Amino acid sequence: MGRSMFSWLLSKLANPILRRTPHPTAATDARDIANTHPHFELLNRQRQKLLRNAPSLVGQRPTKPPRDLVLSRFQLVASQNVRNAAMGRGGALRTSHLPPSYPPCVASFSELKKTMIDNLLLETHHQGTYILVRSLTPQNRMVAVTVVVEDENGDILPLLLYHQADDGEPLVREGTVMILKEPFLKAMADGSHGLRVDHLSDVVFLPANDKRIPVAWRRKPNHSSTALAWKAQGSNHFNQSEYRSAIECYTQSLTCPSTPEEICTTRLNRCLAFLKVGRYDAALLDTEFVLATAVAASKLAEKARLRKAEALYGLERYQECYEVLKELHLDHPDNAAAEVQRTRAITRLAEQTYGKYNFKRLHAEAAQRRPPYLDHATYIGPVRVQDAGSRGRGLFTTKAVKAGDLLFCEKAFTYAFDDENAGTGDSKLLMGHDGIATIGTQVDLFNMAIQKLYRNPSLIPTITNLHHGSYQPTATTQIDGQPIVDTFLLHRIIAINAFSSSLTTLTNLATPGPQTTPSASGIWPLASSLNHSCLGTAFRSFIGDFLIARATRDLPANAELTWWYHPLEASDRKETMRRQWGFECDCALCVDEGRLSEGVARRSREGLVEGIRRAVEAGSLDAVESDVEALQGTYVRPAVEVPRLEVWDILWEVVEGVVVRRRTVAPEQAARLILAALRALGYGIEGGERGTLVVREWGVMVSGVVECWVLLREAYRETAPELVAPAEQYARTAYRILVGEDESFGLFGEGRGVKGRSTTTTPRARRSPSVAARPSASDRLSGSSSPPRPTPPRPAATSRWKRSTGVPPP
Ligand SMILES: C[S@@+](CC[C@H](N)C(=O)[O-])C[C@H]1O[C@@H](n2cnc3c(N)ncnc32)[C@H](O)[C@@H]1O
């Protein structure tokens, strides 16, 4: 066996958690890290203090702070912020609290009554009212966009606008006038108070000529108020990449009298600005207006179709996109840009329909792009969402599938990535009112999801229909032409449905060193429909923002697909299920473990495992074999029904000790040990000695399974050459389930696979002893046997499958 396989195998064995779980995948990972973060305690104490104080403050009239004090406090913090930015200080931890949930305002402006700052009470949502305020300062962007505002009486307060997009353009400038619906006056941790807005639709930014702006606050535009002047102003902003301002100006232009042709041109300009900021719904409306107004074969209609196709592509409506481009091609066959888009749409449709991906290309793209957003389509294979009884909805097969079959391949709806190599970004910690903290990419994910929905209301149901426990969302989805996105609903949905991931599952398996945080998190709506089972029938892996789901065993039609939410080996598995997802797992393993909790069998298992360990140390294979027998005897149900994790774990240690490290075992015995390890995981394997090798039942999927099949294949080269091919096939299938694809299997099997021997192995590696080829002095374990023969490292292989000595992910 080549050196690279050994070092990789050893690296896995050095890291026990990776024997079972190849990567952190459950939504809780980031949250659990957050709860052990050094700042967690501090924030938790602050939260508890706020909680203690809040009830006594509710409805209290606040003391009016001196105007100068509010302004100077703001200036102090803002200038500190500017100084830090100028000095390139990053890496700070930005912390914030989420208040107790409250619904967004669902009343239209005309139903609300005006109130003033002076009337506002602490810790109160002033329902049925609004206040009109003007910013006295430029914005300071911390966790929230912060400004100081005044009302028409000249009373002032800090205003914190949460979850607003950071698109490089200031959201609030000095003099910006806003309406705050149902204002919320919040007591701050430092004893001060201010206005806080959590729902995007609760703040309305008024354009300069809005009639609701008091005369004293109105400012004259620096150009004439004609359609053409506004349009020109919009184009100035557009050219400086100030798309939000451009949209405002084009919108102003459209309120002025103009010719139908000018209106179409302005709409098309605005459409382009909408496309730039990902507001595809709005872009689509502009193109549809133009297509309904302009002459079909005109230049305007040609442009409108092209932009319509782009908007549909952005919404991942590839079929419609293709139809638009097809029509465009008929009328304007020379339009080269349209042709490029048409080819792209056809490729997406093929992926969407047939699930045909070039996975090598996906890996290459994930390696290059930051963030690793991959421009490919979601494929939904033989699965459908349907009722799963007491578990709510679930995902089911629509036809029989085989282990390793692709179930679906889903592009993330929203995906947040933390590029460690990008330098000194600030980290974020969000303390929920329920005491659960969220850190890093999940905080970003939360804000990104809110933004994406607010910008594209047609997508709201895709996310709000996901499971949100007992949270009662408001039924209103739109008010005064604005979409309503309930921030607290989104927070709950992300907590229950988001997955943490690494850049790719493949790189995660090959990366050395400690892993403390997953580098990304995302929302994959279809993947969110799978319920949990510790003994899942599906497995997920990642390439950038793509989630690949494969069957872990052969399944009939109409079988429910399940997977782990929290790693099988995590000691807090059951508690986490209860706390975070609100259910008790009733899989065969959990039920069996429950029966064991009286302790008798558990203690005897632990004793036997220790005995086996001592026997390995002492080099006594006889004792190992008899103790493994005894350990097997502590299980009542067959391993295909209830996997024997303790047996698997200890057999892995034995395999590591005798097959990989000491190399003092004969191939027959190596094969026996490996087969026993696989069987302990629930693999129902027929044959395996000679003649036949058939997996009747697939067991638990863990990274070690691939290694087992590869080691077995090598053993068979000496003992049963007719089984090399089936072992290779099973290795490949296991690899496909684990990594998501098997195009990269060559990396893993390099120098060891049947193919690898003749194609990729260097002469030196080919000569290096394999499990099976290595002449063994004894078929007994022997601590005093000759030490492992060092095989020269091969640079390419070691860089791919590096040794991991790190702390396992939580
Ligand atoms: C990500 S959602 C899964 C889809 C969800 N069942 C639905 O109706 O949309 C997670 C929620 O599903 C339910 N669930 C998942 N696995 C379960 C299980 N094994 N037993 C009971 N409920 C489960 C729990 O309510 C959990 O909070």
The ligand as an ORCA input file, in Angstrom:
! r2SCAN-3c Opt
* xyz 0 1
  C     -35.509     20.865      9.568
  S     -37.110     20.513     10.079
  C     -37.493     19.042      9.194
  C     -38.754     19.169      8.373
  C     -39.997     19.287      9.198
  N     -40.436     17.987      9.670
  C     -41.117     19.972      8.458
  O     -42.277     19.650      8.705
  O     -40.851     20.886      7.672
  C     -36.792     19.961     11.725
  C     -38.023     19.665     12.515
  O     -38.638     18.462     12.081
  C     -39.098     17.689     13.182
  N     -38.321     16.436     13.240
  C     -37.196     16.146     12.567
  N     -36.782     14.895     12.827
  C     -37.637     14.379     13.695
  C     -37.732     13.103     14.358
  N     -36.846     12.151     14.153
  N     -38.764     12.912     15.204
  C     -39.677     13.895     15.424
  N     -39.643     15.110     14.825
  C     -38.635     15.361     13.961
  C     -38.844     18.530     14.422
  O     -39.999     19.287     14.661
  C     -37.705     19.438     13.990
  O     -37.659     20.634     14.715
*
